[in-house]
Amino acid sequence: MPGPERTAPAPERPPSWAGSLLAQIALGLVCAGYTTGAALGWGTPRLALFMGDFGLSAAAFTAAVSCFLYARTERGGTRPAWLLFAFSSFMAGAGNAVWGWYEVVRGQQVPESSVADLFFLLFAPPAIVGLLVLAKKPVTRAGWVCLGLDAWLIAGSLLTLSWSLALAHTAHFQGESVAQAALSLAYPLLDIVLVSMVLALHFRRSPGNRSAVNTAIAALALTVLCDALFTSPLLRANYVSGQLLDAGWFAGSLLLAYAPWGVRRPPEPSTVRGPGVPSRPIAGSLAALTPYLAAAVCTLGILYNVVEGRRIDRVVVLTGCAVVLALVVRQGIMLIDNIALTHELAQKENHFRSLVQGSSDVIMIAAPSGVLRYVSPAASGVYGRDAEELIGTELAALIHPEDLGAVVHEVRRFLAASPAEEPTTRIECRFRSGSGDWLNVESTVNRHQGGLIFNSRDVTERVRLQAQLQHNAEHDPLTDLPNRALFTRRVGQALGGRRSSDPGTAVLFIDLDGFKAVNDRLGHQAGDDLLIQAARRLQEAVRAGDTAARLGGDEFAALILGDGLRDRTARETQVQEIADRLRLTLSRPYRVDGGTEVRVAASIGVAFAEPGIGAGDLLRNADLAMYRAKAGGKDRVELYVPQMQAEVVRRTELAARLRSALHDGEFALLHQPVVDLATGRISGVSAQARWRSAQGILFTPAEYLRVTDDGERTAELGRWLLEEAVEQAAERAGSGHRTPVTVRLAARRLLDRSVPLGSVEALLARHGLPSGSLVIELADTDHRIPLDELEQRLVSLRRLGVRIALDGFGSGHVAVHALRRLPVDILKLDRGLVEGVVESARLRKITSGVLRIAGELGMQTLAEGVDVPEQVLALRAMGCRHAQGMAFSGPLDEYRLRRALVRGDYPLPGAVSVPAGSGPEPRRKPSPDPLT
């Protein structure tokens, strides 16, 4: 019999099995010792009386204390029951103590009616109410009526039998008063009620501490049994305290004392039982047979009177009729209740059948063997197969072979798990449809009578959408190549697993040189078309197991997996051949925008996997190699070497120091003389900035400007250069050296609103620089710069007496376009024309033509980078007017420049005199000055 449900756990820890076993052994030894003593008469009559009275009293008080202490710790709904059991045991203990007072202390016989009888009568009512508290309460009025009828059926039957056997004799006992007869009948009647409640409530137990309640019921049953034996006139007439009957009462009290502290097994919810296992079939059968057993007991009582030849007692007749009437009423109630339940069950069955048949999900029931026993009609709409066709089919035959192993594994794991912890599971697999296609099906699986219930739905579209979203997240939308995230993951996979020891894995970083010009000239549509074609060529050029990807913009990458070669040189040669083949493939002409032919080149950086290297480091190395390829002239393949990383670190540190160098006064201004090729005199100077770092290293603009892309820092340096050059030129003019100074500025800086024209005018006025003493050299003429705005700026500057020089003429059509639009005074030849003017007859013709155009336009000409006398002779013969370069002098500081200006000229080739100045910088080919 399960105990009542406890809403809160007891604070004490449940005893262990070992401790419970020891307690049971001790309880058995104590009861066995008492039984042995009672059977042997305890040795002396006085000791027998003592043990029969005060021994029973001590046992009952022990049970009272035990139940009371347990009730104090119990916080659930069973606490009142244990308090009532404690009170009932206390009454029994008090009755036995009064009995012992008479027999042991006072040495006299107990009176027929005493206080002990009152205590004994108060034993049963609290126990009966306690059992009611422990019982599972009916939820309907019909249930309460049935509970009352069951109790009366049992009580009436026992009363009929007891009256026939003994109570009739007690009721007609001669010589006793009415009070004595009533007292004699009270004991057995209360015991009958107690037994009736025990039997009636035994089959209505609520879940809870089953062991404690079962033990308490056993203790009360043992006590009632001893009371029934004591009620027998034959036994009661010969009863003396300390006899064997007392051992039953003693054991019942100790058993009740042990009940709350015994082993308390956790409740066994119905969900723990496996499918198809009936819940307590024996208990259910006994509960159903209880009314009939009660009627049988009543019939036995009546038959006993007939067999003994006695006259049928009126009490027997009344109780028998009452029992039969209760049985008829109970059966009528049960019949009505069953009809209502049957009707309700039919309604629910129809309701659930309509839900199953109308559901868009397919419900299938599979037997333990895997054969489908039921398939809902929705199968025809979902699977394209009739439900009758699927019934009897093995489920394994309908699942995709690649998914079958995972499904079987999950089903076995689910069946082995506890139903309480995992009542359902979810399985997703491919299911064969009626057309032969494979559908993605998601199923919720439940247990059902040893088999399984599958609640399945078609999720094919969802799976396709998820796959498409996953593809979009990992691929470039324009070219459909893997994007940077997927490429990085595949590189990581290639560097791990079984390929981790293969040094032949390499990453290629590819940049399309000239793509930006195509995009700017022909538009983004043509640029996208070129990228799509380049991606297709790249995809076709790599091997089947390799990966081609687009990282963004015009940057692509390729992962070349190793083939197990241990010869690093041979592997490098092989990969470099692949890279060269890719470079040639990507450099072939493209036809875009309806047939326009364009060309781009490819700069490729290659990095090989090293032991312990990560995906991020390998990609960085390939990126560094690619930038080295672009810096080395583009359209080439460059292998990564560790020095590249050191160069990046150096440039990063240099860029960081450059940010504070200007404020720390580390920049110095040098001037390179401009020489008149006709007279050798100094006709001007070109201002150039040099950075002397804190470490004493002197950097040219070509060296320190390429390490930073900080436009604000570059603009600040340009403003400093202009102010320093104007200030020093004004000081030289004040000393009598009115030599024009040339300052190189980016054309886009002249259009910057942060450098208004008024600031140049204010600068010239502040330092008093004479008109014509400042020459602004345009460092670039990007076609994206609006020439109309630039022309207006230059006209305004010329009104201030500032002359304009155009740098780099001869490098492309952009300079010709600028020459046609802009007000230019001086034309500066591109260094590329000057370097080959001696060796190349073709360049001599081009240079001669450029000089002739400048002369016809009334412009002065200036050649930059004139380093050898042969170039001086060639340029002078072609009509070039001015030159600067190492053939005359390198950049000079202010002191050496003034000495050169005092001398006034430099010897031209063929002259004998020593060059002016105390010595220029060492004769070496200077780097270009791309001050932007």
Summary of the structure (lengths in Angstrom):
residues: 932
radius of gyration: 56.1
end to end distance: 96.2
largest distance: 173.4
contacts: 2924
relative contact order: 0.05
helix: 56%
strand: 15%
